[in-house]
Amino acid sequence: MSTNALRASIEILTSPGVTFDIVKSKKRWWLVPFALVTTSIVALFMYYFANVDFPWLKETMLDQMAAQQTMNEDELQAAGDFLSKTSLLWSTTIGGALSLVFINAILALYLNITTKFSGKDEYSYGNWFAFSWWTSMPHVVTIMLSMLLVTLSADGMLAMEDLSVTNLNSLLFSVDAVNPWFNFLNTVDVFMFWSITLIAIGLKSWLGIETQKAATIAAAPFAVLFGIWALIIVFTA
């Protein structure tokens, strides 16, 4: 049984049903998974930029921009001038942390609205925002794997998109940056399904609803988002 927030942050991954039952009455415990997830993102990118071969990384990024033909020569030159190690470190680090805060804020809004329409008006938006950080704990596992990958990269020639070892592109497809499916496949991560499962388990715990209904609510926004994205690629590629 979880007796503190740190232990709960670990047990949410191993025994989520019991842990969700406990944390729903612990108003401030969510700050620990929030800190763990955001700090791990910052730590990953700081460790990455401390070890990457930056001249190689910069050249690779500019080559990708040129191959995608989204910039002219002057724009590529300006991008090259901007891409310093410091600027890229901080833009990536801050952007990575803030993007997850934004995603969780949207998820909390979705859950707040959806549960009210389903007749379960027990929790506030703040409760669901706290809930979202418990379901984000698989990110910490992903980041640990990414840090291990950086450690094993002896020459430092590791692109940022290769940091994730659990997305579909890394695991199955290996398409290059000019492929229209590149961003899609790099975004769909198998650990995302772990988070969706945690959302479903948490909804069942907090709302007392059936497993099928909880799973539908949990998976719906992801299915819609990635379904629309896939259709856009199919019809515009």
C-alpha positions as CSV (number, residue, x, y, z in Angstrom):
1,M,0.0,0.0,0.0
2,S,1.2,3.5,-0.9
3,T,2.2,5.4,2.2
4,N,3.7,8.4,0.5
5,A,3.6,10.2,-2.8
6,L,6.9,8.9,-4.0
7,R,6.0,5.3,-3.4
8,A,2.6,6.0,-5.0
9,S,4.4,7.3,-8.1
10,I,6.2,4.0,-8.5
11,E,3.2,1.8,-7.6
12,I,1.0,3.6,-10.1
13,L,3.0,1.7,-12.7
14,T,2.9,-1.7,-11.0
15,S,-0.5,-1.7,-9.2
16,P,-2.5,1.2,-10.6
17,G,-6.0,0.1,-9.5
18,V,-5.1,0.1,-5.8
19,T,-2.9,3.2,-6.1
20,F,-5.7,5.3,-7.9
21,D,-8.0,4.3,-5.0
22,I,-5.5,5.9,-2.6
23,V,-4.4,9.0,-4.4
24,K,-7.9,10.3,-5.2
25,S,-8.1,11.5,-1.6
26,K,-4.5,12.8,-1.5
27,K,-4.9,16.3,-2.8
28,R,-1.2,17.3,-3.0
29,W,0.4,14.0,-3.8
30,W,0.2,14.7,-7.6
31,L,3.0,17.3,-7.2
32,V,5.5,14.4,-6.9
33,P,4.7,12.7,-10.3
34,F,4.6,16.2,-11.8
35,A,8.1,16.9,-10.4
36,L,9.4,13.5,-11.5
37,V,8.1,13.7,-15.1
38,T,9.1,17.3,-15.7
39,T,12.5,17.0,-14.0
40,S,13.3,13.8,-16.0
41,I,12.5,15.6,-19.2
42,V,14.9,18.4,-18.3
43,A,17.6,15.9,-17.1
44,L,17.3,13.9,-20.4
45,F,18.0,16.9,-22.6
46,M,20.7,18.3,-20.5
47,Y,22.4,14.9,-20.5
48,Y,21.8,14.5,-24.2
49,F,23.4,17.9,-25.2
50,A,26.3,17.3,-22.8
51,N,27.1,14.1,-24.8
52,V,26.0,14.6,-28.4
53,D,28.4,15.5,-31.2
54,F,26.9,18.9,-31.7
55,P,28.5,19.9,-35.0
56,W,27.3,16.6,-36.4
57,L,23.8,17.2,-34.9
58,K,23.6,20.7,-36.4
59,E,24.6,19.5,-39.9
60,T,22.1,16.6,-39.7
61,M,19.3,19.0,-38.7
62,L,20.1,21.4,-41.6
63,D,20.3,18.5,-44.0
64,Q,16.9,17.4,-42.9
65,M,15.5,20.9,-43.4
66,A,17.0,21.1,-46.9
67,A,15.6,17.7,-47.8
68,Q,12.1,18.6,-46.7
69,Q,12.3,21.7,-48.9
70,T,10.5,23.9,-46.4
71,M,13.1,26.6,-46.4
72,N,15.1,28.5,-49.0
73,E,18.8,29.1,-48.9
74,D,18.5,32.3,-46.9
75,E,16.2,30.7,-44.4
76,L,18.6,27.7,-44.0
77,Q,21.4,30.1,-43.4
78,A,19.4,31.9,-40.7
79,A,18.5,28.6,-39.1
80,G,22.1,27.6,-39.0
81,D,23.1,30.8,-37.3
82,F,20.3,30.3,-34.7
83,L,21.2,26.6,-34.0
84,S,23.7,27.1,-31.2
85,K,24.1,24.4,-28.6
86,T,22.8,26.7,-25.9
87,S,19.7,27.9,-27.8
88,L,18.8,24.4,-28.9
89,L,19.3,23.0,-25.4
90,W,17.0,25.5,-23.7
91,S,14.4,25.6,-26.4
92,T,14.2,21.8,-26.4
93,T,14.2,21.5,-22.6
94,I,11.7,24.2,-21.9
95,G,9.6,23.2,-24.9
96,G,9.5,19.6,-23.9
97,A,8.4,20.3,-20.3
98,L,5.8,22.9,-21.3
99,S,4.4,20.8,-24.1
100,L,3.6,18.0,-21.6
101,V,2.0,20.5,-19.2
102,F,-0.2,21.7,-22.2
103,I,-1.1,18.2,-23.2
104,N,-2.1,17.3,-19.6
105,A,-4.1,20.5,-19.3
106,I,-6.0,19.6,-22.5
107,L,-6.5,16.0,-21.2
108,A,-7.8,17.3,-17.9
109,L,-10.3,19.6,-19.7
110,Y,-11.5,16.6,-21.8
111,L,-12.0,14.4,-18.8
112,N,-13.7,17.2,-16.9
113,I,-16.2,17.8,-19.7
114,T,-16.7,14.1,-20.6
115,T,-17.3,12.9,-17.1
116,K,-19.8,15.7,-16.5
117,F,-21.8,14.7,-19.6
118,S,-21.7,11.1,-18.5
119,G,-23.4,12.1,-15.3
120,K,-20.3,11.8,-13.0
121,D,-19.8,15.3,-11.7
122,E,-17.7,14.5,-8.7
123,Y,-14.4,16.0,-9.6
124,S,-13.2,19.5,-10.6
125,Y,-10.8,20.4,-13.4
126,G,-8.0,20.7,-10.9
127,N,-8.7,17.1,-9.8
128,W,-8.4,15.9,-13.4
129,F,-5.2,17.9,-13.9
130,A,-3.7,16.2,-10.9
131,F,-5.0,12.8,-12.3
132,S,-3.2,13.5,-15.6
133,W,0.2,13.5,-13.9
134,W,-0.3,10.1,-12.4
135,T,-1.1,8.8,-15.9
136,S,2.1,10.5,-17.2
137,M,4.5,8.3,-15.1
138,P,5.3,6.0,-18.1
139,H,7.2,9.0,-19.5
140,V,9.7,8.5,-16.7
141,V,10.4,4.9,-17.9
142,T,10.7,6.1,-21.5
143,I,13.1,8.8,-20.5
144,M,15.3,6.3,-18.5
145,L,15.6,4.2,-21.6
146,S,16.5,7.3,-23.7
147,M,19.2,8.2,-21.2
148,L,20.6,4.6,-21.4
149,L,20.6,5.0,-25.2
150,V,22.7,8.2,-24.9
151,T,25.1,6.5,-22.6
152,L,25.6,3.6,-25.1
153,S,26.2,6.0,-28.0
154,A,30.0,6.1,-27.8
155,D,30.5,8.5,-30.7
156,G,27.7,11.0,-29.7
157,M,26.1,10.8,-33.1
158,L,22.5,10.4,-32.0
159,A,19.7,12.5,-33.5
160,M,17.0,13.8,-31.2
161,E,14.3,11.8,-33.0
162,D,16.3,8.7,-32.2
163,L,16.1,9.3,-28.5
164,S,12.9,7.4,-28.2
165,V,13.4,3.7,-28.6
166,T,9.7,2.8,-28.2
167,N,8.0,4.8,-31.0
168,L,6.7,3.0,-34.0
169,N,9.4,4.4,-36.3
170,S,12.2,3.1,-34.1
171,L,10.6,-0.3,-33.5
172,L,9.1,-1.1,-36.9
173,F,9.4,1.3,-39.8
174,S,12.6,3.3,-39.8
175,V,11.4,5.8,-42.3
176,D,13.6,8.9,-42.9
177,A,12.8,12.5,-42.3
178,V,11.5,13.2,-45.8
179,N,8.8,10.5,-45.5
180,P,5.4,12.1,-44.9
181,W,4.8,9.5,-42.1
182,F,8.0,10.4,-40.3
183,N,6.5,12.7,-37.6
184,F,3.5,10.5,-37.2
185,L,5.5,7.4,-36.6
186,N,7.9,9.1,-34.2
187,T,5.0,10.4,-32.2
188,V,3.1,7.2,-31.8
189,D,4.9,5.5,-28.9
190,V,4.0,2.1,-27.5
191,F,4.2,3.6,-24.0
192,M,1.4,5.9,-25.0
193,F,-0.8,2.9,-24.7
194,W,0.4,2.3,-21.2
195,S,-0.7,5.8,-20.3
196,I,-4.1,5.2,-22.0
197,T,-4.4,2.0,-19.9
198,L,-3.7,4.0,-16.8
199,I,-6.3,6.6,-17.7
200,A,-8.9,3.8,-18.1
201,I,-8.0,2.2,-14.8
202,G,-8.0,5.5,-13.1
203,L,-11.4,6.4,-14.5
204,K,-12.8,3.1,-13.3
205,S,-11.4,3.7,-9.9
206,W,-12.5,7.3,-9.5
207,L,-15.9,7.1,-11.1
208,G,-16.9,3.5,-10.5
209,I,-17.8,2.9,-14.1
210,E,-17.5,-0.2,-16.2
211,T,-14.2,-1.2,-17.8
212,Q,-15.5,-0.9,-21.3
213,K,-16.8,2.6,-20.7
214,A,-13.6,3.7,-19.0
215,A,-11.5,2.4,-21.8
216,T,-13.6,4.1,-24.4
217,I,-13.3,7.5,-22.7
218,A,-9.6,7.0,-22.3
219,A,-8.9,6.0,-25.8
220,A,-11.3,8.3,-27.7
221,P,-9.2,11.5,-27.9
222,F,-6.1,9.6,-29.0
223,A,-8.0,7.7,-31.6
224,V,-9.6,10.9,-33.0
225,L,-6.3,12.9,-33.0
226,F,-4.2,10.2,-34.6
227,G,-7.0,9.1,-36.9
228,I,-7.4,12.7,-38.3
229,W,-3.6,13.1,-38.6
230,A,-3.3,9.8,-40.5
231,L,-6.1,10.9,-42.9
232,I,-4.4,14.2,-43.5
233,I,-1.2,12.4,-44.5
234,V,-3.1,10.0,-46.7
235,F,-4.9,12.7,-48.6
236,T,-2.0,15.2,-48.8
237,A,1.1,13.1,-49.3
